[in-house]
């Protein structure tokens, strides 16, 4: 994995994104309430780790935040403007073409000038330790390489906010370490990270603040240090103790 080197010019090029607010957001499906009502604001630098047991609504919350789904009730609201965003899924969505072509295609869709696409894509592949895989079909890469490719594709689009949905599930320890290093690099470059994870150890390593969900409800939103040392809700206390969350 290539080491990451942030530059001051890169950081200054990305404005601080405005706050993300959920105002009474509820999502129903087939007559069931899957999430909400939720009310919170994400304004701190983060990374924000969205945590909770299976079925709590973590992935659903990210899709609503990113605009892939529309709330049944309430509003997902950004501050003065909607920031540039990207999302990386648990199972990367990759095109049936080379690793390099996955990036140049994303740049083309983003209306990046043709002459700039290949240099930018090659730079991103190098940054994420994938130079040797440039001409390899994306779908034959290992799981960890595919996840890093998805992160590289997000990188070339210079998002102000990056949503990550369980990006290290089913990866081996070396691949997890590489992805976590990439997340830290996004953070250093000024990208706000909102990430779901079921891995408490990973959340301790990465989180600036924690948004904890259970049963489709936000049980607490607090700085990471406070969450891991003295969680306020009984659901969070049970979760951190390895118990079933009611």
CORGILIN-V877683 format. One record per helix or strand of 3 or more residues. SS is the DSSP state (h for helix, s for strand). FROM is the first residue (numbers start at 1). LEN is the number of residues. If there is no record, write none. Layout:
ss->SS from->FROM len->LEN
ss->SS from->FROM len->LEN
This chain:
ss->h from->8 len->5
ss->s from->20 len->10
ss->s from->32 len->11
ss->s from->48 len->4
ss->h from->58 len->9
ss->s from->73 len->6
ss->s from->85 len->4
ss->h from->99 len->11
ss->h from->114 len->14
ss->h from->131 len->3
ss->h from->138 len->3
ss->h from->143 len->14
ss->s from->161 len->5
ss->h from->173 len->16
ss->s from->192 len->5
ss->h from->200 len->7
ss->s from->209 len->6
ss->s from->217 len->7
ss->h from->224 len->7
ss->h from->234 len->7
